[in-house]
Amino acid sequence: METLNDIEKAITALTTGELARLRDWFDEFDAKGWDRQFEEDAKSGRLKQVSDMAVSEFKQGRYKKI
């Protein structure tokens, strides 16, 4: 496994096209991690209070159309 310093050095050597591909790959990788965490939080009930609050405010007409 490379160290963070090795990875940083390798990134600085990438071409513009390679850097764009890395950025796209990392965005997708990071998004999948957030999706997994959100799903776990939803299944465990950690988001219930926030969800209940949002639904309540919506029913009271306390929202902004965008």
CNS distance restraints for C-alpha pairs under 8 A (distance, minus, plus):
assign (resid   2 and name CA) (resid   6 and name CA) 5.86 0.50 0.50
assign (resid   2 and name CA) (resid   7 and name CA) 6.55 0.50 0.50
assign (resid   3 and name CA) (resid   7 and name CA) 6.37 0.50 0.50
assign (resid   4 and name CA) (resid   8 and name CA) 6.09 0.50 0.50
assign (resid   5 and name CA) (resid   9 and name CA) 6.20 0.50 0.50
assign (resid   6 and name CA) (resid  10 and name CA) 6.18 0.50 0.50
assign (resid   7 and name CA) (resid  11 and name CA) 6.16 0.50 0.50
assign (resid   8 and name CA) (resid  12 and name CA) 6.38 0.50 0.50
assign (resid   9 and name CA) (resid  13 and name CA) 6.63 0.50 0.50
assign (resid  10 and name CA) (resid  14 and name CA) 6.77 0.50 0.50
assign (resid  11 and name CA) (resid  19 and name CA) 7.27 0.50 0.50
assign (resid  14 and name CA) (resid  18 and name CA) 5.59 0.50 0.50
assign (resid  14 and name CA) (resid  19 and name CA) 5.74 0.50 0.50
assign (resid  15 and name CA) (resid  19 and name CA) 6.04 0.50 0.50
assign (resid  16 and name CA) (resid  20 and name CA) 6.23 0.50 0.50
assign (resid  17 and name CA) (resid  21 and name CA) 6.32 0.50 0.50
assign (resid  18 and name CA) (resid  22 and name CA) 6.14 0.50 0.50
assign (resid  19 and name CA) (resid  23 and name CA) 6.07 0.50 0.50
assign (resid  20 and name CA) (resid  24 and name CA) 6.22 0.50 0.50
assign (resid  21 and name CA) (resid  25 and name CA) 6.09 0.50 0.50
assign (resid  22 and name CA) (resid  26 and name CA) 6.00 0.50 0.50
assign (resid  23 and name CA) (resid  27 and name CA) 6.07 0.50 0.50
assign (resid  24 and name CA) (resid  28 and name CA) 6.33 0.50 0.50
assign (resid  25 and name CA) (resid  29 and name CA) 6.13 0.50 0.50
assign (resid  26 and name CA) (resid  30 and name CA) 5.90 0.50 0.50
assign (resid  27 and name CA) (resid  31 and name CA) 6.05 0.50 0.50
assign (resid  28 and name CA) (resid  32 and name CA) 6.22 0.50 0.50
assign (resid  29 and name CA) (resid  33 and name CA) 6.55 0.50 0.50
assign (resid  30 and name CA) (resid  34 and name CA) 6.44 0.50 0.50
assign (resid  31 and name CA) (resid  35 and name CA) 6.11 0.50 0.50
assign (resid  32 and name CA) (resid  36 and name CA) 6.17 0.50 0.50
assign (resid  33 and name CA) (resid  37 and name CA) 6.25 0.50 0.50
assign (resid  34 and name CA) (resid  38 and name CA) 6.06 0.50 0.50
assign (resid  35 and name CA) (resid  39 and name CA) 6.15 0.50 0.50
assign (resid  36 and name CA) (resid  40 and name CA) 6.19 0.50 0.50
assign (resid  37 and name CA) (resid  41 and name CA) 6.10 0.50 0.50
assign (resid  38 and name CA) (resid  42 and name CA) 6.05 0.50 0.50
assign (resid  39 and name CA) (resid  43 and name CA) 6.09 0.50 0.50
assign (resid  40 and name CA) (resid  44 and name CA) 6.12 0.50 0.50
assign (resid  41 and name CA) (resid  45 and name CA) 6.27 0.50 0.50
assign (resid  41 and name CA) (resid  46 and name CA) 5.18 0.50 0.50
assign (resid  41 and name CA) (resid  47 and name CA) 6.21 0.50 0.50
assign (resid  42 and name CA) (resid  46 and name CA) 6.10 0.50 0.50
assign (resid  42 and name CA) (resid  47 and name CA) 5.48 0.50 0.50
assign (resid  42 and name CA) (resid  48 and name CA) 7.40 0.50 0.50
assign (resid  47 and name CA) (resid  51 and name CA) 6.03 0.50 0.50
assign (resid  48 and name CA) (resid  52 and name CA) 5.95 0.50 0.50
assign (resid  49 and name CA) (resid  53 and name CA) 6.19 0.50 0.50
assign (resid  50 and name CA) (resid  54 and name CA) 6.22 0.50 0.50
assign (resid  51 and name CA) (resid  55 and name CA) 6.22 0.50 0.50
assign (resid  52 and name CA) (resid  56 and name CA) 6.09 0.50 0.50
assign (resid  53 and name CA) (resid  57 and name CA) 6.17 0.50 0.50
assign (resid  54 and name CA) (resid  58 and name CA) 6.11 0.50 0.50
assign (resid  55 and name CA) (resid  59 and name CA) 6.15 0.50 0.50
assign (resid  56 and name CA) (resid  60 and name CA) 6.30 0.50 0.50
assign (resid  57 and name CA) (resid  61 and name CA) 6.36 0.50 0.50
assign (resid  57 and name CA) (resid  62 and name CA) 5.09 0.50 0.50
assign (resid  57 and name CA) (resid  63 and name CA) 6.96 0.50 0.50
assign (resid  58 and name CA) (resid  62 and name CA) 5.49 0.50 0.50
assign (resid  58 and name CA) (resid  63 and name CA) 5.86 0.50 0.50
